[in-house]
Amino acid sequence: MKRYKLKKPWKLVTVLFVLFLFALSFCIYKSMNRATVNSSKTNSEEVTNPQNLGNQVINPEKNYENKPLINNDKSVPVLMYHSIGFEKGNELRVPVERFTEQMKFLKDNGYTTLSLDELYDFFNNNKPIPSKSVVITFDDGYADNYTNAYPVLKELGLKATMFVITSTIDKNSGYLNSSQLKEMQNNKISIESHTVNHVELDKIPYAKQLDTLKKSKDMIENILDNKVYYICYPVGKWNNDTLKAAKQAGYKMGFTTKNSLSNKANGLYTLNRVRINASYGITTFKKVIGN
């Protein structure tokens, strides 16, 4: 039998070498693909599971800039102001300079100012809020709330609530008018009820209490085309008829003038507030909102 010899054996070596490289490349590709898939699964699990994010806090309902959150067994300082101006010997009139210093302290130290809707959701629905939360309220609806307090709040981007006496609106120059109320409502200031004539509720019968609570609520809603759900009792006075009337009139929370932090244990219709006096320097201010 005649034997045939390859004239160029190096060609066979070349073919085998190319096949080897192709097989090696394929194995490397498969290995890298499996690693990518596993990495994607791991990253997906880390995004959907907050426990894998270390100290990062994810709140799917509201972005609070990763601030620590608290639940509604904690208390919240609801600050109570009246007039922002100066009158010697009048503790209810906080000078503009002092008010500005206090608001800048809140802003510079990472406090979150809450609307009353947010406070209600916290107390009633246990929606978490930042641990350094505060509510700013003003009683009576003085005109200087617009001229002196509002510019500071607007500049710093702080939320606040003004409880107004509705019989004074557009009728007394010392108090807020409709135009001012509308402007402030469009800039993070909520307008709520302080009754019609600032009558001490515990001194009038149930029917009259219900009447003043309803009328003041209706008037604000008609002026601002916005629902009113919160009431501040004049001089902080109330009785069992007041609580019944407030619920009947459609309010969801009520505030007193008792000087303490606000907690759901107070009852949603008898919440405390922290009184801010004209004499409070910044050191005292820090203490009352921190304790």
C-alpha positions as CSV (number, residue, x, y, z in Angstrom):
1,M,0.0,0.0,0.0
2,K,1.2,3.4,-0.9
3,R,1.6,5.8,1.9
4,Y,0.9,9.5,1.5
5,K,2.8,12.1,3.4
6,L,1.6,15.6,4.1
7,K,3.7,17.9,2.2
8,K,3.1,20.8,4.6
9,P,2.4,19.4,8.1
10,W,2.5,22.9,9.7
11,K,-1.0,23.6,8.2
12,L,-2.5,21.0,10.4
13,V,-0.9,22.5,13.4
14,T,-2.2,25.9,12.5
15,V,-5.8,24.6,12.1
16,L,-5.6,22.8,15.5
17,F,-4.3,25.9,17.2
18,V,-7.1,28.1,15.8
19,L,-9.7,25.6,17.0
20,F,-8.1,25.6,20.4
21,L,-8.3,29.4,20.6
22,F,-11.9,29.4,19.5
23,A,-12.8,26.9,22.3
24,L,-10.9,28.9,24.9
25,S,-12.7,32.1,23.9
26,F,-16.1,30.5,24.1
27,C,-15.4,29.2,27.6
28,I,-14.3,32.6,28.8
29,Y,-17.4,34.3,27.3
30,K,-19.7,31.8,29.1
31,S,-18.0,32.4,32.4
32,M,-18.2,36.2,32.1
33,N,-21.8,36.0,31.2
34,R,-22.7,34.0,34.3
35,A,-20.8,36.4,36.5
36,T,-22.8,39.4,35.0
37,V,-26.1,37.7,35.6
38,N,-25.3,36.9,39.2
39,S,-24.0,40.5,39.8
40,S,-27.3,41.9,38.4
41,K,-29.4,39.7,40.7
42,T,-27.3,40.8,43.7
43,N,-27.6,44.5,42.8
44,S,-31.4,44.1,42.3
45,E,-31.8,42.5,45.7
46,E,-29.8,45.3,47.3
47,V,-32.0,48.0,45.8
48,T,-35.3,46.3,46.8
49,N,-34.2,45.2,50.3
50,P,-33.3,48.2,52.5
51,Q,-31.5,45.9,54.9
52,N,-28.7,45.5,52.4
53,L,-28.1,49.3,52.2
54,G,-26.3,49.7,55.5
55,N,-27.1,53.1,57.0
56,Q,-28.9,54.4,54.0
57,V,-32.7,54.9,54.6
58,I,-35.2,54.5,51.9
59,N,-38.7,55.9,52.3
60,P,-40.8,55.1,49.2
61,E,-43.5,57.6,50.1
62,K,-41.5,60.7,50.9
63,N,-38.0,61.8,50.4
64,Y,-36.6,63.3,53.6
65,E,-33.0,63.4,52.4
66,N,-32.0,60.2,54.3
67,K,-32.7,61.7,57.7
68,P,-33.4,59.2,60.5
69,L,-37.2,58.5,60.7
70,I,-39.4,58.1,63.8
71,N,-42.8,56.5,64.4
72,N,-45.8,58.0,66.1
73,D,-45.0,57.0,69.6
74,K,-42.7,60.0,69.8
75,S,-43.5,63.6,70.6
76,V,-43.2,66.6,68.2
77,P,-42.7,70.3,69.2
78,V,-45.6,72.3,67.8
79,L,-44.4,75.9,68.3
80,M,-47.0,78.5,69.2
81,Y,-46.4,82.1,68.1
82,H,-48.8,85.1,68.1
83,S,-47.6,88.5,66.9
84,I,-44.2,89.0,65.4
85,G,-43.2,92.5,66.3
86,F,-42.1,94.4,69.4
87,E,-44.1,95.8,72.4
88,K,-42.3,96.3,75.7
89,G,-43.7,93.9,78.3
90,N,-45.8,91.9,75.9
91,E,-44.6,88.3,76.0
92,L,-46.8,87.3,73.0
93,R,-45.0,89.7,70.6
94,V,-41.8,88.1,69.5
95,P,-39.4,90.6,68.0
96,V,-38.6,90.1,64.3
97,E,-34.9,89.7,64.9
98,R,-35.5,87.0,67.5
99,F,-38.0,85.2,65.3
100,T,-35.5,85.3,62.4
101,E,-32.8,83.9,64.5
102,Q,-35.0,81.0,65.6
103,M,-36.1,80.2,62.1
104,K,-32.5,80.2,60.8
105,F,-31.5,77.9,63.7
106,L,-34.2,75.4,62.5
107,K,-33.0,75.7,58.9
108,D,-29.2,75.5,59.7
109,N,-29.6,72.6,62.1
110,G,-31.5,70.3,59.8
111,Y,-35.0,70.5,61.2
112,T,-37.9,69.6,59.0
113,T,-41.0,71.8,59.3
114,L,-44.2,69.8,58.9
115,S,-47.6,70.8,57.7
116,L,-50.6,69.8,59.8
117,D,-51.5,67.3,57.2
118,E,-48.2,65.6,57.7
119,L,-48.5,65.8,61.5
120,Y,-51.9,64.2,61.2
121,D,-50.6,61.4,59.0
122,F,-47.9,60.8,61.5
123,F,-50.1,60.6,64.5
124,N,-53.1,58.9,62.9
125,N,-51.6,56.8,60.1
126,N,-48.1,56.2,61.6
127,K,-46.4,57.7,58.5
128,P,-42.8,58.2,59.6
129,I,-41.3,61.7,59.8
130,P,-37.7,62.9,60.4
131,S,-36.5,62.7,64.0
132,K,-35.8,66.4,63.9
133,S,-39.3,67.6,63.0
134,V,-41.2,70.7,64.2
135,V,-44.5,72.4,63.4
136,I,-44.7,76.2,63.4
137,T,-48.1,77.8,64.2
138,F,-49.4,81.3,64.7
139,D,-52.6,82.3,66.6
140,D,-55.1,85.0,65.8
141,G,-54.0,86.0,62.3
142,Y,-52.2,89.3,63.0
143,A,-51.2,91.4,60.0
144,D,-47.6,91.3,61.1
145,N,-47.6,87.6,60.5
146,Y,-47.6,88.6,56.8
147,T,-45.3,91.6,57.0
148,N,-42.8,90.2,59.4
149,A,-43.0,86.4,59.7
150,Y,-44.0,85.4,56.2
151,P,-40.9,86.9,54.4
152,V,-38.6,85.0,56.7
153,L,-40.5,81.7,56.3
154,K,-40.6,82.2,52.5
155,E,-36.9,83.0,52.2
156,L,-35.9,79.9,54.3
157,G,-38.5,77.6,52.6
158,L,-40.2,76.7,55.9
159,K,-43.8,75.5,56.3
160,A,-46.1,77.0,58.9
161,T,-49.8,77.2,59.9
162,M,-51.8,80.3,60.8
163,F,-55.0,80.0,62.8
164,V,-57.1,83.0,61.9
165,I,-60.1,84.6,63.6
166,T,-62.5,84.9,60.6
167,S,-64.5,87.9,61.7
168,T,-61.4,90.1,61.3
169,I,-60.6,89.1,57.7
170,D,-60.9,92.1,55.4
171,K,-62.5,94.1,58.2
172,N,-59.6,95.0,60.6
173,S,-56.3,96.4,59.3
174,G,-54.5,94.9,62.2
175,Y,-55.3,91.4,60.9
176,L,-54.7,89.4,57.7
177,N,-56.8,90.1,54.7
178,S,-58.0,87.7,51.9
179,S,-55.3,88.7,49.5
180,Q,-52.5,88.0,52.0
181,L,-54.1,84.7,53.0
182,K,-54.2,83.5,49.4
183,E,-50.6,84.5,48.7
184,M,-49.3,82.7,51.8
185,Q,-51.3,79.6,51.1
186,N,-49.5,79.4,47.7
187,N,-46.2,79.5,49.6
188,K,-46.3,76.7,52.1
189,I,-48.4,78.5,54.7
190,S,-51.6,76.6,55.8
191,I,-54.6,78.7,56.9
192,E,-56.8,77.1,59.6
193,S,-59.5,78.1,62.0
194,H,-59.4,80.0,65.3
195,T,-63.2,80.4,65.4
196,V,-65.3,83.4,64.3
197,N,-64.9,85.8,67.2
198,H,-62.3,84.2,69.5
199,V,-64.9,83.3,72.1
200,E,-63.8,80.9,74.9
201,L,-65.6,77.8,73.8
202,D,-66.0,76.2,77.3
203,K,-68.2,79.2,78.3
204,I,-70.8,78.7,75.6
205,P,-73.4,75.9,75.0
206,Y,-72.8,73.1,72.5
207,A,-75.0,74.6,69.7
208,K,-73.0,77.9,69.7
209,Q,-69.7,76.1,69.8
210,L,-70.8,74.0,66.8
211,D,-72.0,77.2,65.0
212,T,-68.7,79.1,65.4
213,L,-66.6,76.1,64.4
214,K,-68.7,75.5,61.3
215,K,-68.9,79.1,60.2
216,S,-65.2,79.8,60.6
217,K,-64.4,76.7,58.7
218,D,-66.8,77.5,55.9
219,M,-65.6,81.1,55.5
220,I,-61.9,80.1,55.1
221,E,-62.8,77.3,52.7
222,N,-64.8,79.8,50.6
223,I,-62.0,82.4,50.5
224,L,-59.2,80.0,49.7
225,D,-61.0,77.2,47.9
226,N,-59.3,74.7,50.2
227,K,-60.5,72.3,52.9
228,V,-60.0,73.3,56.6
229,Y,-59.4,70.4,58.9
230,Y,-57.7,71.9,62.0
231,I,-58.9,74.1,64.8
232,C,-57.0,76.0,67.5
233,Y,-59.2,76.7,70.6
234,P,-59.2,80.4,71.7
235,V,-57.2,80.8,74.9
236,G,-56.8,77.0,74.7
237,K,-60.2,76.6,76.5
238,W,-62.3,73.6,75.7
239,N,-64.7,71.0,77.3
240,N,-66.3,67.7,76.2
241,D,-68.9,69.6,74.1
242,T,-66.0,71.3,72.2
243,L,-64.5,67.9,71.2
244,K,-67.9,66.7,70.1
245,A,-68.6,69.9,68.1
246,A,-65.1,69.8,66.5
247,K,-65.7,66.3,65.2
248,Q,-69.2,67.2,64.1
249,A,-68.0,70.2,62.2
250,G,-65.4,68.1,60.3
251,Y,-62.2,68.9,62.0
252,K,-59.5,66.1,62.3
253,M,-57.3,67.7,65.0
254,G,-57.6,70.4,67.7
255,F,-54.9,72.3,69.5
256,T,-54.8,73.8,73.0
257,T,-52.3,76.3,74.5
258,K,-51.0,73.8,77.1
259,N,-47.2,74.3,77.1
260,S,-45.7,70.9,76.2
261,L,-44.7,68.7,73.3
262,S,-47.4,67.3,71.2
263,N,-48.1,63.5,71.4
264,K,-50.9,61.4,70.1
265,A,-51.4,60.3,73.7
266,N,-52.8,63.8,74.4
267,G,-55.7,63.0,72.0
268,L,-55.9,64.3,68.5
269,Y,-58.4,67.0,69.6
270,T,-56.5,68.2,72.6
271,L,-52.9,68.5,71.4
272,N,-50.3,70.5,73.3
273,R,-48.0,73.2,71.9
274,V,-44.8,74.8,72.9
275,R,-45.3,78.5,73.7
276,I,-42.6,80.8,72.3
277,N,-42.3,83.9,74.4
278,A,-40.7,87.2,73.4
279,S,-38.0,86.7,76.1
280,Y,-36.7,83.5,74.7
281,G,-33.1,83.8,73.5
282,I,-31.6,81.2,71.2
283,T,-30.3,79.1,74.1
284,T,-33.8,78.8,75.6
285,F,-35.3,78.2,72.2
286,K,-32.9,75.2,71.7
287,K,-34.0,73.8,75.0
288,V,-37.7,74.0,74.5
289,I,-37.7,72.4,71.1
290,G,-35.2,69.8,72.1
291,N,-36.9,68.7,75.3
